């Protein structure tokens, strides 16, 4: 076990918040905290995400994260930018600025780019190629600016999107947010990236 708790903050939108899960313990934050605990960390979890948030809303969440002296922030954002047709460059710039603010406060950051919105059940089949192309465009812009600002980018969108596109049970009853099973899949995909970031921070502090 580490000598002091790993302060983990989740920033972003309804996916980071956990909308659609049957139980609070099924949401992304508690699942990632449990995986970190299994890896030997005592975790102090803070979920700062806000349902409905777009990338420009991250600035307010960063202002809440900094006084917590978080060690690691996981940022999940982009779905609402796509749904509201926010220009990719604008959304990615806001994300990059949020990462810059977190890194300036000494917080390590893992960014989870936008999901593939073409997997959402109510997207008409004829529109799915265009929606997928828009998702990929935003993902690439997010990844470039997030890395430039010092974040680790968890490239899980393609694999997760493929799973969601073939298994309706991964969606909750609203057919938009993940179900508890969907969150389990997302957490499983993110765990290697989040644990690696925690290890890197611990090893850096010990050096």
ZANUGU-126405 format. One record per residue: x, y, z of N, C-alpha, C in turn. Coordinates in nm, 2 decimals, decimal comma. Example, Ala and Ser with C-alpha at 12.3 -4.5 7.8 and 13.67 -1.06 7.14 Angstrom:
+--------+--------+--------+--------+--------+--------+--------+--------+--------+
!    n.u !    n.v !    n.w !   ca.u !   ca.v !   ca.w !    c.u !    c.v !    c.w !
+--------+--------+--------+--------+--------+--------+--------+--------+--------+
!   1,32 !  -0,57 !   0,78 !   1,23 !  -0,45 !   0,78 !   1,32 !  -0,33 !   0,78 !
!   1,28 !  -0,22 !   0,71 !   1,37 !  -0,11 !   0,71 !   1,29 !   0,00 !   0,79 !
+--------+--------+--------+--------+--------+--------+--------+--------+--------+
END
This chain:
+--------+--------+--------+--------+--------+--------+--------+--------+--------+
!    n.u !    n.v !    n.w !   ca.u !   ca.v !   ca.w !    c.u !    c.v !    c.w !
+--------+--------+--------+--------+--------+--------+--------+--------+--------+
!   0,08 !  -0,12 !   0,00 !   0,00 !   0,00 !   0,00 !   0,09 !   0,12 !   0,00 !
!   0,04 !   0,23 !  -0,06 !   0,11 !   0,36 !  -0,06 !   0,09 !   0,42 !   0,08 !
!   0,18 !   0,51 !   0,11 !   0,18 !   0,57 !   0,25 !   0,07 !   0,67 !   0,26 !
!   0,02 !   0,73 !   0,16 !  -0,08 !   0,83 !   0,16 !  -0,18 !   0,80 !   0,05 !
!  -0,31 !   0,84 !   0,07 !  -0,41 !   0,81 !  -0,03 !  -0,38 !   0,87 !  -0,17 !
!  -0,41 !   0,80 !  -0,27 !  -0,41 !   0,86 !  -0,41 !  -0,54 !   0,93 !  -0,43 !
!  -0,52 !   1,06 !  -0,44 !  -0,64 !   1,15 !  -0,47 !  -0,68 !   1,14 !  -0,61 !
!  -0,79 !   1,08 !  -0,64 !  -0,84 !   1,06 !  -0,78 !  -0,96 !   1,15 !  -0,81 !
!  -0,95 !   1,23 !  -0,91 !  -1,06 !   1,31 !  -0,95 !  -1,12 !   1,27 !  -1,09 !
!  -1,25 !   1,26 !  -1,10 !  -1,31 !   1,24 !  -1,23 !  -1,38 !   1,37 !  -1,28 !
!  -1,33 !   1,41 !  -1,40 !  -1,39 !   1,53 !  -1,46 !  -1,46 !   1,50 !  -1,59 !
!  -1,56 !   1,58 !  -1,63 !  -1,62 !   1,56 !  -1,76 !  -1,77 !   1,56 !  -1,76 !
!  -1,83 !   1,47 !  -1,83 !  -1,97 !   1,47 !  -1,85 !  -2,04 !   1,36 !  -1,78 !
!  -2,16 !   1,32 !  -1,83 !  -2,24 !   1,22 !  -1,77 !  -2,18 !   1,08 !  -1,76 !
!  -2,09 !   1,05 !  -1,85 !  -2,02 !   0,92 !  -1,85 !  -1,92 !   0,92 !  -1,73 !
!  -1,85 !   1,03 !  -1,71 !  -1,76 !   1,04 !  -1,59 !  -1,85 !   1,04 !  -1,46 !
!  -1,96 !   1,10 !  -1,47 !  -2,05 !   1,11 !  -1,35 !  -2,12 !   0,98 !  -1,32 !
!  -2,16 !   0,90 !  -1,42 !  -2,22 !   0,77 !  -1,40 !  -2,37 !   0,76 !  -1,43 !
!  -2,42 !   0,86 !  -1,51 !  -2,56 !   0,85 !  -1,55 !  -2,60 !   0,72 !  -1,62 !
!  -2,70 !   0,66 !  -1,58 !  -2,75 !   0,54 !  -1,64 !  -2,72 !   0,41 !  -1,57 !
!  -2,62 !   0,42 !  -1,47 !  -2,59 !   0,30 !  -1,40 !  -2,70 !   0,27 !  -1,29 !
!  -2,71 !   0,14 !  -1,27 !  -2,82 !   0,10 !  -1,17 !  -2,78 !   0,13 !  -1,03 !
!  -2,65 !   0,13 !  -1,00 !  -2,61 !   0,16 !  -0,86 !  -2,48 !   0,25 !  -0,87 !
!  -2,47 !   0,33 !  -0,76 !  -2,35 !   0,42 !  -0,75 !  -2,22 !   0,34 !  -0,77 !
!  -2,21 !   0,22 !  -0,71 !  -2,09 !   0,14 !  -0,72 !  -2,06 !   0,09 !  -0,86 !
!  -2,16 !   0,10 !  -0,95 !  -2,14 !   0,05 !  -1,08 !  -2,08 !   0,16 !  -1,17 !
!  -2,07 !   0,29 !  -1,12 !  -2,03 !   0,40 !  -1,21 !  -1,88 !   0,39 !  -1,22 !
!  -1,83 !   0,48 !  -1,31 !  -1,69 !   0,47 !  -1,35 !  -1,59 !   0,50 !  -1,24 !
!  -1,62 !   0,61 !  -1,16 !  -1,53 !   0,64 !  -1,05 !  -1,51 !   0,53 !  -0,95 !
!  -1,61 !   0,48 !  -0,89 !  -1,59 !   0,37 !  -0,79 !  -1,53 !   0,25 !  -0,86 !
!  -1,56 !   0,22 !  -0,98 !  -1,50 !   0,10 !  -1,05 !  -1,35 !   0,12 !  -1,06 !
!  -1,31 !   0,24 !  -1,11 !  -1,16 !   0,27 !  -1,12 !  -1,09 !   0,27 !  -0,99 !
!  -1,16 !   0,33 !  -0,89 !  -1,11 !   0,33 !  -0,75 !  -1,08 !   0,19 !  -0,70 !
!  -1,18 !   0,10 !  -0,73 !  -1,16 !  -0,04 !  -0,69 !  -1,05 !  -0,11 !  -0,76 !
!  -1,03 !  -0,08 !  -0,89 !  -0,91 !  -0,14 !  -0,96 !  -0,78 !  -0,08 !  -0,91 !
!  -0,78 !   0,04 !  -0,87 !  -0,66 !   0,10 !  -0,81 !  -0,63 !   0,04 !  -0,68 !
!  -0,74 !   0,02 !  -0,60 !  -0,72 !  -0,05 !  -0,47 !  -0,66 !  -0,19 !  -0,49 !
!  -0,71 !  -0,26 !  -0,59 !  -0,66 !  -0,39 !  -0,61 !  -0,51 !  -0,39 !  -0,65 !
!  -0,47 !  -0,27 !  -0,71 !  -0,33 !  -0,26 !  -0,75 !  -0,24 !  -0,21 !  -0,63 !
!  -0,30 !  -0,19 !  -0,51 !  -0,23 !  -0,15 !  -0,40 !  -0,24 !  -0,01 !  -0,35 !
!  -0,34 !   0,06 !  -0,40 !  -0,35 !   0,21 !  -0,37 !  -0,47 !   0,23 !  -0,27 !
!  -0,45 !   0,31 !  -0,18 !  -0,56 !   0,37 !  -0,09 !  -0,61 !   0,49 !  -0,17 !
!  -0,74 !   0,48 !  -0,21 !  -0,79 !   0,59 !  -0,31 !  -0,89 !   0,68 !  -0,24 !
!  -0,87 !   0,81 !  -0,26 !  -0,96 !   0,91 !  -0,21 !  -1,03 !   0,97 !  -0,34 !
!  -1,15 !   0,93 !  -0,37 !  -1,22 !   0,96 !  -0,49 !  -1,30 !   1,08 !  -0,48 !
!  -1,29 !   1,17 !  -0,59 !  -1,38 !   1,29 !  -0,60 !  -1,43 !   1,29 !  -0,74 !
!  -1,56 !   1,28 !  -0,75 !  -1,63 !   1,29 !  -0,88 !  -1,68 !   1,43 !  -0,90 !
!  -1,61 !   1,50 !  -0,99 !  -1,64 !   1,64 !  -1,01 !  -1,72 !   1,66 !  -1,14 !
!  -1,74 !   1,55 !  -1,22 !  -1,81 !   1,56 !  -1,35 !  -1,95 !   1,61 !  -1,33 !
!  -2,00 !   1,67 !  -1,44 !  -2,14 !   1,72 !  -1,44 !  -2,21 !   1,67 !  -1,56 !
!  -2,32 !   1,60 !  -1,54 !  -2,40 !   1,55 !  -1,66 !  -2,44 !   1,67 !  -1,75 !
!  -2,42 !   1,65 !  -1,88 !  -2,45 !   1,75 !  -1,98 !  -2,33 !   1,84 !  -2,01 !
!  -2,22 !   1,82 !  -1,95 !  -2,11 !   1,91 !  -1,97 !  -2,05 !   1,90 !  -2,11 !
!  -2,01 !   2,01 !  -2,16 !  -1,93 !   2,01 !  -2,29 !  -1,79 !   2,05 !  -2,24 !
!  -1,70 !   2,05 !  -2,34 !  -1,56 !   2,07 !  -2,30 !  -1,53 !   2,21 !  -2,24 !
!  -1,60 !   2,31 !  -2,28 !  -1,58 !   2,44 !  -2,22 !  -1,62 !   2,44 !  -2,07 !
!  -1,70 !   2,35 !  -2,03 !  -1,74 !   2,34 !  -1,89 !  -1,63 !   2,28 !  -1,80 !
!  -1,53 !   2,23 !  -1,86 !  -1,42 !   2,17 !  -1,78 !  -1,35 !   2,27 !  -1,70 !
!  -1,35 !   2,40 !  -1,74 !  -1,28 !   2,50 !  -1,67 !  -1,33 !   2,51 !  -1,53 !
!  -1,46 !   2,51 !  -1,51 !  -1,51 !   2,52 !  -1,37 !  -1,48 !   2,40 !  -1,29 !
!  -1,47 !   2,28 !  -1,35 !  -1,44 !   2,16 !  -1,28 !  -1,29 !   2,16 !  -1,24 !
!  -1,21 !   2,21 !  -1,33 !  -1,06 !   2,23 !  -1,29 !  -1,05 !   2,32 !  -1,17 !
!  -1,13 !   2,42 !  -1,17 !  -1,12 !   2,51 !  -1,05 !  -1,16 !   2,44 !  -0,92 !
!  -1,24 !   2,34 !  -0,93 !  -1,28 !   2,26 !  -0,81 !  -1,17 !   2,16 !  -0,78 !
!  -1,11 !   2,10 !  -0,88 !  -1,01 !   2,00 !  -0,86 !  -0,88 !   2,05 !  -0,80 !
!  -0,84 !   2,17 !  -0,84 !  -0,71 !   2,22 !  -0,79 !  -0,70 !   2,23 !  -0,64 !
!  -0,80 !   2,28 !  -0,57 !  -0,79 !   2,29 !  -0,42 !  -0,79 !   2,15 !  -0,35 !
!  -0,83 !   2,05 !  -0,42 !  -0,83 !   1,92 !  -0,37 !  -0,69 !   1,86 !  -0,36 !
!  -0,60 !   1,92 !  -0,44 !  -0,46 !   1,87 !  -0,45 !  -0,47 !   1,72 !  -0,50 !
!  -0,55 !   1,70 !  -0,60 !  -0,56 !   1,57 !  -0,66 !  -0,43 !   1,52 !  -0,72 !
!  -0,40 !   1,40 !  -0,71 !  -0,28 !   1,34 !  -0,77 !  -0,31 !   1,30 !  -0,92 !
!  -0,43 !   1,25 !  -0,95 !  -0,46 !   1,20 !  -1,08 !  -0,60 !   1,24 !  -1,12 !
!  -0,61 !   1,30 !  -1,24 !  -0,74 !   1,33 !  -1,29 !  -0,77 !   1,25 !  -1,41 !
!  -0,89 !   1,19 !  -1,42 !  -0,94 !   1,12 !  -1,54 !  -1,05 !   1,21 !  -1,60 !
!  -1,03 !   1,25 !  -1,72 !  -1,12 !   1,34 !  -1,79 !  -1,19 !   1,27 !  -1,90 !
!  -1,32 !   1,26 !  -1,90 !  -1,40 !   1,20 !  -2,00 !  -1,50 !   1,30 !  -2,05 !
!  -1,48 !   1,34 !  -2,18 !  -1,56 !   1,44 !  -2,24 !  -1,56 !   1,43 !  -2,39 !
!  -1,67 !   1,49 !  -2,45 !  -1,68 !   1,49 !  -2,59 !  -1,81 !   1,45 !  -2,65 !
!  -1,89 !   1,37 !  -2,58 !  -2,02 !   1,32 !  -2,63 !  -2,11 !   1,44 !  -2,65 !
!  -2,12 !   1,53 !  -2,55 !  -2,21 !   1,64 !  -2,57 !  -2,16 !   1,74 !  -2,67 !
!  -2,03 !   1,76 !  -2,68 !  -1,98 !   1,84 !  -2,79 !  -2,03 !   1,79 !  -2,93 !
!  -2,02 !   1,66 !  -2,94 !  -2,07 !   1,60 !  -3,07 !  -2,22 !   1,62 !  -3,08 !
!  -2,30 !   1,60 !  -2,98 !  -2,44 !   1,61 !  -2,98 !  -2,49 !   1,75 !  -3,01 !
!  -2,41 !   1,85 !  -2,96 !  -2,45 !   1,99 !  -2,98 !  -2,37 !   2,06 !  -3,09 !
!  -2,30 !   1,98 !  -3,17 !  -2,23 !   2,02 !  -3,29 !  -2,13 !   2,13 !  -3,26 !
!  -2,06 !   2,12 !  -3,14 !  -1,95 !   2,21 !  -3,11 !  -1,84 !   2,19 !  -3,21 !
!  -1,78 !   2,29 !  -3,27 !  -1,67 !   2,27 !  -3,37 !  -1,56 !   2,19 !  -3,30 !
!  -1,50 !   2,09 !  -3,36 !  -1,40 !   2,01 !  -3,30 !  -1,28 !   2,09 !  -3,25 !
!  -1,24 !   2,18 !  -3,33 !  -1,12 !   2,26 !  -3,28 !  -1,15 !   2,34 !  -3,15 !
!  -1,27 !   2,39 !  -3,14 !  -1,31 !   2,46 !  -3,02 !  -1,32 !   2,37 !  -2,90 !
!  -1,38 !   2,25 !  -2,92 !  -1,39 !   2,16 !  -2,81 !  -1,25 !   2,11 !  -2,77 !
!  -1,17 !   2,08 !  -2,86 !  -1,03 !   2,03 !  -2,83 !  -0,95 !   2,13 !  -2,76 !
!  -0,96 !   2,26 !  -2,80 !  -0,89 !   2,37 !  -2,74 !  -0,93 !   2,38 !  -2,59 !
!  -1,06 !   2,37 !  -2,57 !  -1,11 !   2,38 !  -2,43 !  -1,05 !   2,26 !  -2,34 !
!  -1,05 !   2,15 !  -2,40 !  -0,99 !   2,03 !  -2,33 !  -0,84 !   2,05 !  -2,30 !
!  -0,77 !   2,10 !  -2,41 !  -0,63 !   2,13 !  -2,39 !  -0,60 !   2,23 !  -2,28 !
!  -0,69 !   2,33 !  -2,27 !  -0,67 !   2,43 !  -2,17 !  -0,70 !   2,37 !  -2,03 !
!  -0,79 !   2,28 !  -2,02 !  -0,82 !   2,22 !  -1,89 !  -0,70 !   2,13 !  -1,85 !
!  -0,65 !   2,06 !  -1,94 !  -0,53 !   1,97 !  -1,91 !  -0,41 !   2,06 !  -1,86 !
!  -0,39 !   2,17 !  -1,93 !  -0,29 !   2,27 !  -1,89 !  -0,31 !   2,32 !  -1,75 !
!  -0,43 !   2,35 !  -1,71 !  -0,46 !   2,39 !  -1,58 !  -0,43 !   2,29 !  -1,47 !
!  -0,47 !   2,16 !  -1,51 !  -0,45 !   2,05 !  -1,41 !  -0,30 !   2,03 !  -1,40 !
!  -0,23 !   2,02 !  -1,51 !  -0,09 !   1,99 !  -1,50 !  -0,01 !   2,10 !  -1,43 !
!  -0,05 !   2,23 !  -1,45 !   0,01 !   2,34 !  -1,38 !   0,00 !   2,33 !  -1,23 !
!  -0,11 !   2,26 !  -1,18 !  -0,13 !   2,23 !  -1,04 !  -0,06 !   2,11 !  -0,99 !
!   0,01 !   2,04 !  -1,08 !   0,08 !   1,92 !  -1,04 !   0,00 !   1,79 !  -1,04 !
!  -0,11 !   1,80 !  -1,12 !  -0,20 !   1,69 !  -1,13 !  -0,17 !   1,61 !  -1,26 !
!  -0,15 !   1,48 !  -1,25 !  -0,13 !   1,40 !  -1,37 !  -0,27 !   1,37 !  -1,43 !
!  -0,28 !   1,36 !  -1,56 !  -0,41 !   1,36 !  -1,63 !  -0,41 !   1,24 !  -1,73 !
!  -0,52 !   1,17 !  -1,72 !  -0,56 !   1,07 !  -1,83 !  -0,68 !   1,12 !  -1,90 !
!  -0,67 !   1,14 !  -2,03 !  -0,79 !   1,19 !  -2,10 !  -0,85 !   1,07 !  -2,18 !
!  -0,98 !   1,06 !  -2,17 !  -1,06 !   0,96 !  -2,25 !  -1,13 !   1,04 !  -2,36 !
!  -1,09 !   1,03 !  -2,48 !  -1,15 !   1,10 !  -2,59 !  -1,30 !   1,07 !  -2,61 !
!  -1,37 !   1,15 !  -2,69 !  -1,51 !   1,13 !  -2,72 !  -1,54 !   0,99 !  -2,76 !
!  -1,66 !   0,94 !  -2,72 !  -1,70 !   0,81 !  -2,77 !  -1,75 !   0,82 !  -2,92 !
!  -1,76 !   0,70 !  -2,98 !  -1,81 !   0,69 !  -3,11 !  -1,97 !   0,70 !  -3,10 !
!  -2,02 !   0,82 !  -3,13 !  -2,16 !   0,84 !  -3,11 !  -2,25 !   0,77 !  -3,22 !
!  -2,18 !   0,71 !  -3,32 !  -2,26 !   0,64 !  -3,42 !  -2,32 !   0,51 !  -3,36 !
!  -2,26 !   0,47 !  -3,24 !  -2,31 !   0,34 !  -3,18 !  -2,44 !   0,37 !  -3,10 !
!  -2,48 !   0,49 !  -3,08 !  -2,60 !   0,52 !  -3,00 !  -2,72 !   0,47 !  -3,08 !
!  -2,81 !   0,39 !  -3,02 !  -2,92 !   0,32 !  -3,09 !  -3,01 !   0,41 !  -3,17 !
!  -3,04 !   0,53 !  -3,12 !  -3,13 !   0,61 !  -3,19 !  -3,08 !   0,69 !  -3,31 !
!  -2,94 !   0,68 !  -3,34 !  -2,89 !   0,74 !  -3,45 !  -2,93 !   0,67 !  -3,58 !
!  -3,00 !   0,73 !  -3,67 !  -3,05 !   0,66 !  -3,79 !  -2,93 !   0,59 !  -3,87 !
!  -2,95 !   0,47 !  -3,92 !  -2,84 !   0,40 !  -3,99 !  -2,78 !   0,49 !  -4,10 !
!  -2,86 !   0,56 !  -4,17 !  -2,81 !   0,64 !  -4,28 !  -2,71 !   0,75 !  -4,24 !
!  -2,73 !   0,79 !  -4,11 !  -2,64 !   0,90 !  -4,06 !  -2,52 !   0,85 !  -3,99 !
!  -2,51 !   0,72 !  -3,96 !  -2,40 !   0,66 !  -3,88 !  -2,26 !   0,69 !  -3,94 !
!  -2,24 !   0,67 !  -4,07 !  -2,11 !   0,70 !  -4,12 !  -2,07 !   0,85 !  -4,10 !
!  -2,16 !   0,94 !  -4,11 !  -2,12 !   1,08 !  -4,09 !  -2,10 !   1,11 !  -3,94 !
!  -2,18 !   1,05 !  -3,85 !  -2,16 !   1,06 !  -3,71 !  -2,03 !   1,00 !  -3,67 !
!  -2,00 !   0,88 !  -3,72 !  -1,87 !   0,82 !  -3,69 !  -1,75 !   0,90 !  -3,73 !
!  -1,76 !   0,96 !  -3,85 !  -1,65 !   1,05 !  -3,90 !  -1,63 !   1,17 !  -3,82 !
!  -1,74 !   1,23 !  -3,77 !  -1,73 !   1,34 !  -3,68 !  -1,67 !   1,30 !  -3,55 !
!  -1,71 !   1,18 !  -3,50 !  -1,65 !   1,14 !  -3,37 !  -1,50 !   1,12 !  -3,38 !
!  -1,46 !   1,06 !  -3,49 !  -1,31 !   1,03 !  -3,52 !  -1,24 !   1,16 !  -3,53 !
!  -1,30 !   1,26 !  -3,60 !  -1,23 !   1,39 !  -3,61 !  -1,21 !   1,46 !  -3,47 !
!  -1,31 !   1,45 !  -3,39 !  -1,30 !   1,51 !  -3,26 !  -1,20 !   1,43 !  -3,17 !
!  -1,20 !   1,30 !  -3,18 !  -1,11 !   1,22 !  -3,10 !  -0,96 !   1,26 !  -3,14 !
!  -0,94 !   1,27 !  -3,26 !  -0,80 !   1,30 !  -3,31 !  -0,76 !   1,44 !  -3,26 !
!  -0,85 !   1,54 !  -3,27 !  -0,82 !   1,67 !  -3,22 !  -0,79 !   1,67 !  -3,07 !
!  -0,88 !   1,60 !  -3,00 !  -0,86 !   1,59 !  -2,86 !  -0,73 !   1,53 !  -2,82 !
!  -0,70 !   1,42 !  -2,88 !  -0,57 !   1,35 !  -2,85 !  -0,45 !   1,43 !  -2,87 !
!  -0,45 !   1,51 !  -2,99 !  -0,33 !   1,59 !  -3,02 !  -0,31 !   1,70 !  -2,91 !
!  -0,42 !   1,77 !  -2,88 !  -0,40 !   1,88 !  -2,79 !  -0,39 !   1,84 !  -2,64 !
!  -0,45 !   1,73 !  -2,61 !  -0,43 !   1,67 !  -2,47 !  -0,29 !   1,63 !  -2,45 !
!  -0,23 !   1,56 !  -2,55 !  -0,09 !   1,52 !  -2,54 !   0,00 !   1,64 !  -2,53 !
!  -0,02 !   1,73 !  -2,62 !   0,06 !   1,85 !  -2,62 !   0,06 !   1,93 !  -2,48 !
!  -0,05 !   1,91 !  -2,41 !  -0,06 !   1,98 !  -2,28 !  -0,01 !   1,89 !  -2,17 !
!   0,03 !   1,77 !  -2,20 !   0,09 !   1,69 !  -2,10 !   0,01 !   1,57 !  -2,04 !
!  -0,10 !   1,54 !  -2,11 !  -0,19 !   1,43 !  -2,06 !  -0,15 !   1,30 !  -2,13 !
!  -0,19 !   1,19 !  -2,06 !  -0,19 !   1,06 !  -2,12 !  -0,32 !   1,04 !  -2,19 !
!  -0,33 !   0,99 !  -2,31 !  -0,45 !   0,97 !  -2,38 !  -0,48 !   0,82 !  -2,38 !
!  -0,60 !   0,79 !  -2,33 !  -0,64 !   0,65 !  -2,33 !  -0,72 !   0,62 !  -2,46 !
!  -0,66 !   0,55 !  -2,55 !  -0,71 !   0,53 !  -2,69 !  -0,81 !   0,41 !  -2,68 !
!  -0,92 !   0,43 !  -2,62 !  -1,02 !   0,31 !  -2,61 !  -1,15 !   0,33 !  -2,69 !
!  -1,16 !   0,44 !  -2,75 !  -1,29 !   0,48 !  -2,81 !  -1,33 !   0,38 !  -2,92 !
!  -1,24 !   0,33 !  -3,00 !  -1,27 !   0,24 !  -3,11 !  -1,32 !   0,11 !  -3,06 !
!  -1,25 !   0,05 !  -2,96 !  -1,28 !  -0,08 !  -2,91 !  -1,41 !  -0,07 !  -2,83 !
!  -1,43 !   0,03 !  -2,75 !  -1,55 !   0,05 !  -2,67 !  -1,67 !   0,07 !  -2,77 !
!  -1,65 !   0,16 !  -2,87 !  -1,76 !   0,19 !  -2,96 !  -1,80 !   0,06 !  -3,04 !
!  -1,71 !  -0,02 !  -3,07 !  -1,75 !  -0,15 !  -3,14 !  -1,83 !  -0,23 !  -3,05 !
!  -1,79 !  -0,25 !  -2,93 !  -1,87 !  -0,33 !  -2,83 !  -2,01 !  -0,27 !  -2,81 !
!  -2,02 !  -0,14 !  -2,80 !  -2,15 !  -0,08 !  -2,78 !  -2,24 !  -0,09 !  -2,90 !
!  -2,18 !  -0,09 !  -3,02 !  -2,25 !  -0,10 !  -3,14 !  -2,31 !  -0,24 !  -3,17 !
!  -2,26 !  -0,34 !  -3,10 !  -2,31 !  -0,47 !  -3,12 !  -2,38 !  -0,53 !  -3,00 !
!  -2,38 !  -0,47 !  -2,89 !  -2,45 !  -0,52 !  -2,77 !  -2,54 !  -0,42 !  -2,70 !
!  -2,67 !  -0,42 !  -2,73 !  -2,76 !  -0,32 !  -2,68 !  -2,76 !  -0,32 !  -2,52 !
!  -2,73 !  -0,43 !  -2,46 !  -2,73 !  -0,44 !  -2,31 !  -2,63 !  -0,35 !  -2,25 !
!  -2,54 !  -0,29 !  -2,33 !  -2,44 !  -0,20 !  -2,27 !  -2,50 !  -0,06 !  -2,25 !
!  -2,62 !  -0,04 !  -2,31 !  -2,68 !   0,09 !  -2,29 !  -2,79 !   0,08 !  -2,18 !
!  -2,81 !   0,19 !  -2,11 !  -2,92 !   0,19 !  -2,01 !  -3,05 !   0,21 !  -2,08 !
!  -3,16 !   0,22 !  -2,00 !  -3,29 !   0,23 !  -2,05 !  -3,32 !   0,35 !  -2,14 !
!  -3,24 !   0,45 !  -2,13 !  -3,26 !   0,57 !  -2,21 !  -3,20 !   0,56 !  -2,35 !
!  -3,12 !   0,45 !  -2,37 !  -3,06 !   0,41 !  -2,50 !  -2,96 !   0,52 !  -2,54 !
!  -2,90 !   0,59 !  -2,44 !  -2,80 !   0,69 !  -2,47 !  -2,68 !   0,67 !  -2,37 !
!  -2,71 !   0,66 !  -2,24 !  -2,60 !   0,65 !  -2,14 !  -2,57 !   0,50 !  -2,13 !
!  -2,45 !   0,47 !  -2,08 !  -2,41 !   0,33 !  -2,05 !  -2,50 !   0,27 !  -1,94 !
!  -2,52 !   0,14 !  -1,95 !  -2,58 !   0,07 !  -1,83 !  -2,47 !   0,03 !  -1,74 !
!  -2,50 !  -0,04 !  -1,63 !  -2,40 !  -0,09 !  -1,54 !  -2,30 !  -0,18 !  -1,61 !
!  -2,35 !  -0,26 !  -1,70 !  -2,26 !  -0,35 !  -1,78 !  -2,17 !  -0,26 !  -1,87 !
!  -2,23 !  -0,15 !  -1,93 !  -2,15 !  -0,06 !  -2,01 !  -2,04 !   0,00 !  -1,93 !
!  -2,07 !   0,05 !  -1,81 !  -1,96 !   0,11 !  -1,73 !  -1,85 !   0,01 !  -1,69 !
!  -1,89 !  -0,12 !  -1,67 !  -1,79 !  -0,22 !  -1,64 !  -1,70 !  -0,24 !  -1,76 !
!  -1,75 !  -0,23 !  -1,88 !  -1,67 !  -0,25 !  -2,00 !  -1,57 !  -0,13 !  -2,01 !
!  -1,63 !  -0,01 !  -1,99 !  -1,55 !   0,12 !  -2,00 !  -1,43 !   0,11 !  -1,90 !
!  -1,47 !   0,08 !  -1,78 !  -1,37 !   0,07 !  -1,67 !  -1,26 !  -0,03 !  -1,70 !
!  -1,30 !  -0,14 !  -1,75 !  -1,21 !  -0,25 !  -1,78 !  -1,11 !  -0,20 !  -1,89 !
!  -1,16 !  -0,12 !  -1,99 !  -1,07 !  -0,07 !  -2,09 !  -0,98 !   0,04 !  -2,04 !
!  -1,03 !   0,12 !  -1,95 !  -0,95 !   0,23 !  -1,89 !  -0,85 !   0,19 !  -1,79 !
!  -0,88 !   0,08 !  -1,72 !  -0,79 !   0,04 !  -1,60 !  -0,64 !   0,04 !  -1,63 !
!  -0,60 !  -0,03 !  -1,74 !  -0,45 !  -0,03 !  -1,76 !  -0,39 !   0,11 !  -1,77 !
!  -0,46 !   0,20 !  -1,83 !  -0,41 !   0,34 !  -1,85 !  -0,40 !   0,41 !  -1,72 !
!  -0,51 !   0,39 !  -1,64 !  -0,52 !   0,47 !  -1,51 !  -0,42 !   0,41 !  -1,41 !
!  -0,41 !   0,28 !  -1,40 !  -0,31 !   0,21 !  -1,31 !  -0,17 !   0,25 !  -1,35 !
!  -0,14 !   0,25 !  -1,48 !  -0,01 !   0,29 !  -1,53 !   0,03 !   0,43 !  -1,49 !
!  -0,07 !   0,52 !  -1,50 !  -0,05 !   0,66 !  -1,46 !  -0,02 !   0,67 !  -1,31 !
!  -0,10 !   0,59 !  -1,23 !  -0,07 !   0,60 !  -1,09 !   0,06 !   0,54 !  -1,05 !
!   0,10 !   0,43 !  -1,12 !   0,24 !   0,38 !  -1,10 !   0,35 !   0,48 !  -1,14 !
!   0,33 !   0,55 !  -1,25 !   0,43 !   0,65 !  -1,29 !   0,44 !   0,76 !  -1,19 !
!   0,33 !   0,80 !  -1,14 !   0,33 !   0,91 !  -1,04 !   0,40 !   0,86 !  -0,91 !
!   0,37 !   0,74 !  -0,87 !   0,43 !   0,69 !  -0,75 !   0,58 !   0,67 !  -0,77 !
!   0,62 !   0,62 !  -0,88 !   0,76 !   0,59 !  -0,91 !   0,84 !   0,72 !  -0,92 !
!   0,77 !   0,82 !  -0,98 !   0,84 !   0,95 !  -0,99 !   0,86 !   1,02 !  -0,86 !
!   0,76 !   1,00 !  -0,77 !   0,77 !   1,06 !  -0,64 !   0,88 !   0,99 !  -0,55 !
!   0,90 !   0,86 !  -0,58 !   1,00 !   0,79 !  -0,51 !   1,14 !   0,81 !  -0,56 !
!   1,15 !   0,86 !  -0,68 !   1,28 !   0,88 !  -0,74 !   1,36 !   0,99 !  -0,68 !
+--------+--------+--------+--------+--------+--------+--------+--------+--------+
END
